[in-house]
Amino acid sequence: KEKERLTLLRSIKAALQNKQIELGSELAPADEVAMVLKMIKQRKEAAEGFRKGGAEDRAQHEDWEASQLEAFLPPAPSEEELETAIDAEIAKLDPGARNAKAMGAIMKAINVAFAGRPIDGKAVSQKIKAKLS
């Protein structure tokens, strides 16, 4: 009986089915999370655009949809989990290679380690920079 929520669920299902057809195979959980994250980002960008255009009611609806979509995501890793994973990846590096150039390799390893869980890439990169400096 919740029409807006039902419409949102149908849009999630359609997006996942379209991605599955595009890939030609079943989606991995990480792919599903990536799709939901993409949909959240789209909603947030749309809300920002509506606010700039003076359509606050439509912006609030987009914000609501983004918050509803976030409920479908698995829990994000805790700060402790991220810190531990970053420290472990840095420890694997040769002491001479612990510089800003190693950041890409560490970011890739962190993304692989937490595949299927939402992480804030910008926050993670800042933590890595701080530890490598």
C-alpha positions, 0 to 999 in steps of 0.5 A: 500500500506504500506506492512510493516505496513500491515504485522505488523497489521496482526501479531497483529491480529493473536496474539490477535486471538491466545490468544482469542483461548487459553483463550476460550473467548473474550479478555478484553481490559487489555488483548489486551494491555498486548499482544501489550506490550509483542509484543513491548518487543519482538521487543526491545529484538530482536533489541538488539540482532541484534545490538549485532550480527552486523545486524543494519538494522534488528535492525532498522526494529525491532525498527520501528515495536516497535514504530508502535506498541506503537501507538496502546496503550492507553495513559499511566497515567500521573505522577500526576495520578500515584502519586495520586493513590500511595498516596491513596493506602498508605493512606489506609494502617495502619500507622504501616504497611507502610514499604517495605512489603506493597509494593507488595499490593500497586503495585497490587492495582496500576496495577488493577487501571490502568489495560488496560493502559501501566505503567512502573512497575519499575518506579512505584515501585521506587516511592512507595519505595521512599514514604514508606521510 
